[in-house]
Amino acid sequence: MTERIYYLDALRGILMMGGVLLHAGYVASSGHTWLVSGSGGSIAAYFMVEIIHYFRMPAFFVVSGFFCLMTLHKYGTEKFLSVRLKRIVIPTITTALTLNLLQRIFLDELNSKAFSLRSYFLEGQWDSHLWFLVYLFFYFILAALFHALTPLWLVKRVTAFAIPNPNAMAFGMLLALPCFTLVLQGIDSTLISLTYDIGGVIDTYQFLYYIQFFIVGYWLYSHPGVMDALVRIDIWKLVLTIAVGVGAYALWGGGETYLRVAIAEYTRMLWVWAAVALCLGLFRRYANGGGKTLRYLSEASYTVYLFHHFLVVLIAAVLLHVSTNPLVLLLVTSASAFSIALAIHHFVVRRFDWAAYLFNGKVNCQKQPVSLMIAAQ
């Protein structure tokens, strides 16, 4: 169990810090319009952004679901809510009232707009890159309610039933799971609209889309055999599955007919799920020892994520007045934002309890045993 925790925790940290490269990529991309964008752009940055976007948050929510049930089993509903919600709510409020507020004021000034505090809060402008924390908050609430209100025998029947062939189940999952999104899209387009905007913060279709990954991670914790089989799938098989999914999408996706739309959605999700399994497998193979560097980066990932967005906006806005070379924008913006955010974590968040509490929702990491650090993630 410890080995499993370390590689998943390392993966979660890297996925969070991947936001630096993603948002810097938006600035340098030729096909995306972002908060700060130049007149030109790189097609390579465009494809980098697209690739990262498709697998990064799905993999993150799978890992989050796994840790969710682990913490519920280990500490119970009350402590789970106390630890997990504090880890989400406090940094979200702190960032919304400081970094994101400054970012909105800066962007409105940059675009010659009048800043409105009313719009900032009521239209969801405070949310910015914190949207996944809002979703995670509600996923945790739903998981805790299920765990607390459902009889134990029913929980076990739903989550921990016996699986005679974990290897077949693991690969079969990759082929079957895309059907969830297919059904979701079908309901949204033919029966009833699932797309609603709630306070500028929650897109209900997106909320339902990402919850599937959280549920799968939650379920995998109850089935270590399937989890082990999933992360041990041969790399070449996963790469081939991704290639088949991308190729099928390019050849048969698109069009106006329901069949073509269904093919497009299924093939897209096929390689998304294969990419998630590839992430899990690579980290299981190469990051399962809990090395000091990975532990440090995992610890720092929350801080880096919270601070990087405003830093990317500031740095990119300055660079666009100096150079519009996409490669320069991508490399300098991402490297500078990451370095500054990491320095803030190392010299401020790690050293002062008030900073650790406000931006990480917990006491200073240096003062906690490793087991408590992982449980608090």
C-alpha positions in Angstrom: 0.0 0.0 0.0 2.8 2.4 0.8 4.4 1.9 -2.6 1.1 2.5 -4.3 0.6 5.7 -2.3 4.0 7.1 -3.2 3.7 6.7 -6.9 0.2 8.0 -7.1 1.0 11.0 -4.9 4.0 11.7 -7.2 1.7 11.5 -10.2 -0.8 13.8 -8.7 1.9 16.4 -7.9 3.3 16.3 -11.4 -0.1 16.6 -13.0 -0.9 19.7 -10.9 2.4 21.3 -11.8 1.7 20.5 -15.4 -0.6 23.5 -15.3 2.4 25.7 -15.6 3.3 24.2 -19.0 -0.3 24.1 -20.1 -1.1 27.8 -19.4 2.3 28.9 -20.8 1.5 26.8 -23.9 -1.8 28.7 -24.3 0.2 31.9 -24.6 2.4 30.5 -27.3 -0.2 28.5 -29.1 -1.4 29.4 -32.6 -4.9 28.0 -32.2 -5.9 29.2 -28.7 -7.1 32.5 -27.4 -6.2 32.9 -23.7 -6.1 35.7 -21.1 -2.8 36.9 -22.6 -2.0 36.0 -26.2 0.3 37.2 -28.9 -0.5 37.9 -32.5 1.4 34.8 -33.7 1.8 31.4 -32.3 3.3 27.9 -32.6 1.4 24.9 -34.0 3.7 22.7 -31.8 2.5 24.6 -28.7 -1.1 24.1 -29.9 -0.7 20.3 -30.1 1.1 20.3 -26.8 -1.8 22.1 -25.1 -4.3 19.8 -26.7 -2.5 16.6 -25.6 -1.9 17.8 -22.0 -5.5 19.0 -21.8 -7.1 15.7 -22.7 -5.3 13.4 -20.2 -4.1 15.7 -17.4 -7.3 16.4 -15.4 -8.8 12.9 -16.1 -5.7 11.3 -14.6 -5.8 13.8 -11.7 -9.4 12.9 -10.8 -8.7 9.2 -11.0 -5.9 9.6 -8.4 -8.1 11.9 -6.3 -10.9 9.3 -6.2 -8.4 6.6 -5.2 -7.2 8.7 -2.3 -10.7 9.7 -1.4 -11.8 6.1 -0.6 -8.5 5.4 1.0 -8.9 8.2 3.5 -12.6 7.4 4.1 -11.6 3.8 5.0 -8.7 4.8 7.1 -10.2 7.7 9.1 -13.9 7.7 8.7 -16.3 10.3 7.3 -15.9 12.9 10.0 -12.1 13.1 9.8 -12.2 12.8 6.1 -14.4 15.9 5.7 -12.3 17.8 8.3 -9.0 17.1 6.5 -10.0 17.1 2.9 -12.4 20.0 2.8 -10.0 22.2 4.8 -7.3 21.4 2.2 -9.7 22.6 -0.5 -11.7 25.4 0.9 -9.0 27.5 2.7 -6.5 27.7 -0.2 -9.4 28.4 -2.6 -10.7 31.3 -0.5 -7.2 32.6 0.1 -6.3 32.5 -3.6 -9.6 34.0 -4.7 -9.1 36.9 -2.3 -5.5 37.6 -3.2 -3.8 36.1 -6.3 -6.9 35.8 -8.5 -8.2 39.2 -7.4 -4.9 40.9 -8.4 -4.9 38.9 -11.6 -8.4 40.2 -12.5 -7.4 43.8 -11.7 -4.3 43.5 -13.8 -6.1 42.0 -16.8 -8.9 44.6 -16.7 -6.2 47.3 -16.6 -4.3 45.7 -19.4 -7.5 45.5 -21.5 -8.7 49.0 -20.6 -11.7 47.7 -18.7 -13.2 48.9 -15.5 -12.8 46.4 -12.7 -16.0 45.4 -10.9 -15.8 43.7 -7.6 -19.4 42.7 -8.0 -18.8 41.0 -11.3 -15.6 39.4 -9.9 -17.6 37.5 -7.2 -21.1 37.1 -8.8 -20.0 36.1 -12.3 -17.4 33.6 -11.1 -14.3 35.5 -12.2 -12.7 34.6 -8.9 -12.7 30.9 -10.0 -10.1 31.2 -12.8 -7.8 28.1 -12.5 -9.5 27.0 -9.3 -12.4 25.3 -11.0 -11.1 21.8 -10.3 -11.0 22.5 -6.6 -14.7 23.4 -6.7 -15.5 20.2 -8.5 -13.4 18.2 -6.1 -15.2 19.8 -3.1 -18.5 18.5 -4.3 -17.1 15.1 -5.3 -15.8 14.7 -1.8 -19.1 15.7 -0.3 -20.9 13.1 -2.5 -18.4 10.4 -1.6 -18.7 11.1 2.1 -22.5 11.1 1.9 -22.4 7.7 0.1 -20.0 6.3 2.6 -21.9 7.6 5.6 -25.5 6.9 4.5 -25.2 3.7 2.6 -25.2 0.4 4.6 -21.8 -1.2 4.8 -22.9 -4.4 3.1 -24.2 -2.4 0.1 -21.0 -0.3 -0.1 -19.0 -3.5 -0.3 -21.3 -5.0 -2.9 -21.0 -1.9 -5.0 -17.3 -1.3 -4.7 -15.6 -4.6 -3.6 -17.2 -7.5 -5.4 -15.0 -10.3 -6.5 -13.3 -10.1 -9.9 -12.0 -13.5 -11.1 -9.7 -12.2 -13.9 -8.3 -8.7 -13.0 -6.1 -8.6 -16.1 -9.0 -9.0 -18.5 -11.1 -6.6 -16.4 -8.4 -3.9 -16.6 -8.1 -3.9 -20.3 -11.8 -4.4 -20.8 -12.3 -1.3 -18.7 -10.3 0.8 -21.2 -12.7 -0.4 -24.0 -15.9 0.0 -22.0 -15.4 3.3 -20.1 -15.6 5.6 -23.2 -19.3 4.5 -23.4 -20.1 6.7 -20.3 -19.2 9.8 -22.2 -21.0 8.5 -25.2 -24.2 8.1 -23.2 -23.7 11.5 -21.5 -23.3 13.2 -24.9 -26.3 11.3 -26.2 -28.6 12.4 -23.4 -27.3 16.0 -23.7 -28.0 16.2 -27.5 -31.2 14.2 -27.8 -33.1 14.0 -24.5 -32.4 16.9 -22.2 -29.7 19.5 -22.0 -27.1 18.7 -19.3 -25.2 22.0 -19.8 -26.0 24.7 -17.3 -23.8 27.5 -15.9 -24.0 27.7 -12.1 -22.6 31.1 -10.9 -19.9 31.1 -13.6 -18.2 28.4 -11.6 -19.7 25.1 -12.5 -20.5 23.8 -15.9 -22.8 20.9 -15.2 -21.8 18.9 -18.3 -18.2 19.2 -17.4 -19.0 18.3 -13.8 -20.6 15.1 -15.0 -17.8 14.4 -17.4 -15.0 14.6 -14.8 -16.9 12.7 -12.1 -16.5 9.5 -14.1 -12.8 9.6 -13.6 -13.2 10.3 -9.9 -15.6 7.3 -9.5 -13.2 5.0 -11.4 -10.4 6.0 -9.0 -12.7 5.6 -6.0 -13.6 2.1 -7.3 -10.0 1.0 -8.0 -9.0 1.5 -4.4 -11.4 -1.4 -3.5 -9.9 -3.6 -6.2 -6.1 -3.6 -5.8 -5.9 -6.6 -8.2 -7.5 -4.6 -11.0 -5.4 -1.6 -10.1 -2.2 -3.6 -10.3 -3.3 -5.2 -13.5 -4.1 -1.7 -15.0 -0.8 -0.2 -14.2 1.1 -3.3 -15.4 -0.5 -3.2 -18.9 2.4 -3.3 -21.4 3.4 0.2 -22.5 3.3 -0.7 -26.2 -0.3 -1.9 -25.8 -1.4 1.5 -24.4 0.6 3.4 -27.0 -1.1 1.3 -29.7 -4.5 1.9 -28.2 -3.9 5.7 -28.1 -2.7 5.6 -31.7 -5.7 3.6 -32.8 -8.0 6.0 -31.0 -6.4 9.1 -32.5 -6.3 7.5 -36.0 -9.9 6.4 -35.9 -11.0 9.8 -34.7 -9.1 11.5 -37.6 -10.5 9.1 -40.2 -14.1 8.6 -39.1 -14.9 11.3 -36.5 -16.9 14.4 -37.2 -19.8 14.8 -39.5 -23.5 15.5 -38.7 -24.9 11.9 -38.4 -25.3 10.4 -34.9 -23.1 7.5 -36.0 -20.2 9.8 -36.9 -20.6 11.8 -33.7 -20.7 8.6 -31.7 -17.6 7.3 -33.4 -15.8 10.6 -32.8 -16.7 10.6 -29.1 -15.9 6.9 -28.5 -12.5 7.1 -30.2 -11.6 10.3 -28.4 -12.4 8.8 -25.1 -10.6 5.6 -25.9 -7.3 7.3 -26.1 -8.1 9.6 -23.2 -8.6 6.5 -20.9 -5.5 4.8 -22.5 -3.4 7.9 -21.7 -4.6 7.9 -18.1 -3.6 4.2 -17.8 -0.3 5.1 -19.4 0.3 7.8 -16.8 -0.5 5.4 -14.0 1.7 2.7 -15.5 4.8 4.9 -16.1 4.7 6.3 -12.6 4.2 2.8 -11.2 7.3 1.6 -13.0 9.6 4.6 -12.5 8.3 6.6 -9.5 7.2 4.0 -7.0 10.2 4.4 -4.6 9.1 7.7 -3.1 12.4 9.4 -3.9 13.2 12.7 -2.1 12.9 14.8 -5.3 9.5 13.5 -6.2 8.3 13.8 -2.6 9.5 17.4 -2.5 7.8 18.2 -5.8 4.6 16.5 -4.7 4.6 18.6 -1.5 5.3 21.8 -3.5 2.7 21.1 -6.3 -0.2 22.7 -4.5 1.6 26.0 -4.0 3.0 25.9 -7.5 -0.4 25.4 -8.9 -2.1 28.2 -6.9 0.6 30.8 -7.7 1.6 29.9 -11.2 -1.4 31.2 -13.0 -1.0 34.8 -12.0 2.7 34.5 -12.6 2.2 33.2 -16.1 -0.2 36.1 -16.9 2.3 38.7 -15.6 5.4 37.2 -17.2 3.7 36.6 -20.5 2.3 40.2 -20.6 5.8 41.6 -20.1 7.4 39.3 -22.6 4.9 40.1 -25.3 6.3 43.6 -25.3 9.8 42.3 -25.8 9.5 39.2 -28.1 6.6 37.4 -29.7 8.7 34.3 -30.6 6.5 31.4 -29.5 9.4 29.3 -28.3 10.8 32.1 -26.2 7.3 32.8 -24.7 6.8 29.1 -23.9 10.2 28.4 -22.4 10.8 31.7 -20.5 7.2 32.0 -19.2 6.9 28.4 -18.0 10.4 28.2 -16.5 10.1 31.6 -14.7 6.6 31.0 -13.4 7.6 27.5 -12.1 10.9 28.8 -10.5 9.2 31.7 -8.7 6.3 29.6 -7.5 8.6 26.9 -6.3 10.8 29.5 -4.5 7.6 30.9 -2.8 6.8 27.4 -1.5 10.4 26.7 -0.4 11.1 30.0 1.4 7.6 31.0 2.6 5.0 28.2 2.6 7.3 25.5 4.0 8.7 27.8 6.7 5.7 29.7 8.1 2.7 28.0 9.5 0.3 30.8 8.5 1.4 30.5 4.9 1.1 26.7 4.9 -2.4 27.0 6.4 -3.6 29.7 4.0 -2.2 28.2 0.8 -2.0 24.5 1.6 -4.8 24.1 4.2 -2.6 22.4 6.7 0.2 22.9 9.1 3.8 23.1 7.9 4.7 20.0 5.9 8.2 19.9 7.5 6.6 19.3 10.9 4.5 16.3 9.9 5.3 12.6 9.7 5.2 11.3 6.1 2.0 9.2 6.9 0.1 12.3 7.9 1.4 14.3 5.0 0.0 11.7 2.6 -3.3 11.4 4.4 -3.7 15.2 4.2 -3.2 15.3 0.5 
